[in-house]
Amino acid sequence: MSPVFALIALYGLVFVLHLIVPGRRVTGYVRDEATGAPLRYRLNGLRVMALTVALYFVAGATGLVPWDWLYVHRAETLASACGLGLLFTLAIVLPAAPRRGFLADLYLGRLANPQWLEGHVDAKMFLYLIGAVMLQLNLLSFAAHHLLLYPTDPSPGVLLHVALFSFFLWEYLNFEEVHLYTYDFVAERVGFKLGWGCLTFYPFFYAVGLWTTAALPNPHTPAPLLGLCALLFFSGWMLARGANMQKFWFKTQPDRPAFGLVEPEVLSDGEKKILVNGFWGLSRHINYLGEITMASALALSLGHPGEWGPWLYPLYYLVLLVPRQIDDDRRCRVKYGALWHQYERRVRWRIVPGIY
């Protein structure tokens, strides 16, 4: 099958599974612009991921598809994903009412939270799901190529990289409801940045470390260094997941002690509240530090620190999250007014405590 049609079939499979696999209904933080009611979401990402990965292993074990098919055809599938991402962007942006200049609308989007089939499918949730599933398949296929090339001396770093990244993806889908309270769902609209980003950039660029090192031989990284990479990764994960969970509980159960231990401490003007302790007392965007730390650990785990490819992933997070922090602080100043200025005086650091 041609890589173009194979990718369309794969994306179509994920969409169909998302439609038919049972899921749970939850209420999100964002409100419908027309009615003012909180949006409802149907979540089944973890089940869709499990089914898709199971089908990948069945296809590989039966010889229906080579284990490393996605690696062998990575350039063609990337090009196909670029085309699909562009078509999706045009289809979702052009019919909607203009908001600002055409190029800005095309990039940032016009619709805030589009849902289809009477709310059965949420555009943002589906985009993140298909990006996560496709990235998982790319990682498995790229690692399979390495194992096929070096069956007697594979790199443990490749296996660690895939294991840590897979944990990141499955853990993300396990906490789908929590992410309904993050910047992406609250502030962003659906255009090129989010649509092309999830259909193309997320599943292919995030795999850039393995893309550029899967064909390299085992660098024989000492086991203690690999252990340190895993420790660094989970340190970052605790910052990112811990901060997001604390904020989620604060939004949904304001009086609940975070993790059963940390009583929420807030700044309030009688109407609005800002959480100021726990993770959110370390820096105003401590979760971003966690994301950058995890990305750096993933780059190091491959054992080729002199290769430029793996470092593109943590560099991307720096380029993405620093401007996002600036924009998020700007939005919060508008939303909270003097209350946010109090928070800035109390928590001086933007992302990295003691540094920035």
N, C-alpha and C positions, 0 to 999 in steps of 0.2 A: 504494500500500500504506500502511496505517496506520503511523504512527511506532512504535507499540507492537510490532506484529508485525514491522516492519522491524528493530527493535533485537534482538528475540528471534532472528530469523533470522540476524542478523549475529553475535551471540554464539554461536549454534549452529554457524555456519560455522567460527568460530575453534576451537571444541571439536572438531568433526569433523576439521579439518585437523591439529590437535594429535594426534588419534588415529591418523590414517592416514599422515601425512608421516613418512618415516624420520628417526630421531634416534639420538643416541649415548647409551650407558649410562655413567653415572659414579657413583662412590661419594662420598657427602657426608660432612659432619662430624658431623651429628646421628645419634644412635643410636636404634634402635627401642626404645620403652619396655618392650615385652614380651620381646624376645629379647636386647637389648643389642648387636645387630649394627648396623654402620653402614647407614643407609638408602641405597638405590640410586635414582637419578633418570634419567629419560629426557628428554633435552634436544633440542628442535628449534625453539626460539623464533625464531631468525633466519630459518629457512626459512618458517615460518608467517607471519611478518611480511612477507617478500618476496612470497609468494603473495597475501596479502590486499591489499597495496598495489597489486600488479599488477592484480588484479581491479577495484579502485577506478578505476584509470586506464582499463581497458577499458570499464567501465560509463560513465565520463564521456565518453570519446572516441566511443562509439557512440550516445550520447544516451539510453541505458537509464535512467540516473539523472543528474540535474543535478549538476554539479561541486560546488555549494554546498548540496546537499540537507541535510546534517547541520547546517549553519549555520542554514538557513531553519527547520528543525524542531528546533532545539537545545533549546527549552524542553520539548517533548513527549518527546524522547529522554531528556533528563535525568530527567524524571518517571518514565519507564518504567524507566530504570536504577535509580532509587531503589526502585521496587517490586521489581525483580529482586534487588537487593541485600538487601532485607529478607527476601524469601522464602528466599534462599540461607542467610541467617543463621539463620533459624528451623529450616530443614531440617537444618543441620549441627550446631546446638547442642542442640536439644531432645532428640534421641534419645540423646545421650551422657550418661554418669554425671555428676551434679553435682559441682562442685569447691568452690565457695564460694557466695555469695548469687546468686540468680537473675539480677539485673540485671548483676552483675559477670561472671557466666558468659556472659550474652548479649553483652556488650560485648567482653570479652577472649577468650572462647571456652573450650571444654572440651577439645577434641582438639588435641594438640600438632602432629602431622605426619600428617594423614589422607592415605592413598593408596587409589586405587580401581583396579578391573580388574586385580587381582593386581600392583599397583605400576606399571601402565602409565601411570597419570595421578597426579601428585602435586598435591594441592589448592593448596598455596602456589605452586608453580611455574606451575600453570595460571592462577591468579588474577592473578599478576604479568604473565603473557603476555597475557591478554585485556585487562588494563588498558593495557598498552603499545600493543597493536594499536589499540584504540579511541581512545586519545589521539592516535596518529599520524593516524588517519583524521579526527578532529576538527580537528587542526591543518591538514591539507591542505584540508579543506572550508572552514574559516574563512578561510584565505588565498585560496582560490578566490573566495570572496564578495568580498573586497577587490579582487581583480584584475578581477572582473566589474563592480564599481562604478566603478573608476578605471582603465580599460584604457590610457589615454594617460599617466597620471601616478601609477603605483602607488608605494607606499612601499618603498624598499629595506630599511627596518627590518623590515617584515613578512616579507620574504623571508629576511632574516638570522635573524630570530627562529625561523622554521620550520626553516631549515637547521640552526641550532645545536640546537634541541630535537630534531630528527630524529636528529642525530648522537648526542645523549644517549640516545635510545631504542634505536637500532640498536647502539650501543656496549654498552649494558646487556645486550642479548640476546646479543651476541657473547661476553660474559664471564659467561654464565649460571652456569657452574660455580663461579666465584669467589664469587658471591653466596650460595652454599650455606653459606658460612662467616661470614655477616654476622648481625647482631642479629636480623633478622626470622626467619631460619630457626632460630637457636639458642634464642631466648628467647620468641618470641610464639606464641600459639595462634590457632586459626582461629575467629573469631566476627564480630561486627558490625564491629569495628575493621579487621580484615584483609579480610573478605569484602565488606562494603558498601564499604569503602575502595577495593578494587581494581575492583569492578564499577561503582562510581558516582563516588566522590570523585576517584580517580586520573585517569580518562579525561576528566572534565568540569572539575573544579576546576583541574587543572594547566594547562588551556587558558584560564584566566580572563583572561590578558593579551590574547589575540586575541579572546575573547568580547566584551570591552569596548572594543576599539579597531579591529576589522576594518572597521567602517563609517565610520571617520574618514578624512579625506583625508591625503595625504602631508604629514608635518610638515617635510620637507626637512632632515632631520638631516644635518649635514656628514659627509662620508665619513670624515675622521679620527676622529670620535667613534664612528662605527659600528665602525671598526677597533679602537678602544679597548675597545668592548663585547665584540668577539670575543676580544681578548687577555685581558680579565678572565674571560670564560667559560672559556677553555682553561687559565688559571691555576688556577681552581677545579677544573677537571676533573683536572689533574695532581695536585692535593692529594688528591682523593677516590679517583681510580683508583690513584694511586701507593700510597696507604696501604692500600687494599684488596688490591692485588696483593702488597705486601710481607707482609701478614698471611697471605694465602693460601699463598705460598711457605713461610713460616715454619711453617704448620700441616701442609703436605704434604711439604715437603722442608726440614727444620729447619736443615740445614747449608749450604743453597744461598745464595750471595751474592745479595742482591736486585738485580735489573736487571744482574746480572753484576759489580756494583761494590761493594755495601755488605755487608760481612760481618755476619751477625747477632750482636748483643750482647744478652745476656740476664741477667735475675736468676733465680736458681734456688735451690730448697731441696732439690734432689736428686730430687724427683718432678715438681714443676710448674715451668714456665718462663714468663717474661714478656719479650716483646721490648721493648727500651728504647732503640733507636737508629733512625736513619733518620727516616722520617715519624713514627714512634711515640716519637721523642725530642723532637719539637717540641711536641706536646700529646697528651693522652690520648685525644682524639677529633678528630684533625686532619682526618679524612675528613668530619666534620660541617661544618667550616669550608669545605671544598671545595664541599659541596652548597649552602650558603647563598650562597657567592660566585657559583656558576653561576646560581642563581635570580635574584640581583640583576642579573647581566649580561643575562639574558633579559628582565627587566622594563625595563631601560634601552634595550635594542635597539629597542624599538617606537617610541621617539622621542616619547613623551607622558609625561614625568616628572610632570606635574601631574595626570594621571588616577590615580584610586585603584585601579582594577581590577588593573593589572599588578603593583602592590606587594603584593597579597594573597598571591601565590605565595611570595616570600621571607619575608613575615611568617609564613606557615604553617610554613615550615621552622624559624623561630625558636621558635615555639610547640611544634612537634613535637620538635625535637632537644635543646633544653635539658632538658626533663623526662626524655627518653630517656637523656641523658648521666648524669643523677642516678641513674636506675634502674640503668643499666649499671654505674656505679661501685659501687652498693650490692651488686649481684650479684657483682661481682668481689671485693669485700671478703670476702664469704661464701665464695667459691670458693677464693681464693688466700691469705686470712688475712694474716699478717705480711708476706708477699711483696708483696702489693698496697700495703701501707703504705710499703714501701721504694720502690715505683714512684712513689707519690704524692709522696714527698719528693724523688725524683730529677727527675720531670717534674711541675712544679707546676701547669702550665696545663691546664685542662680541655678547652677547645676552641680559643680564640684565643690564640696565644702572646703573652705580655707584657700581656694584657688580662684574660682570663677563663680 
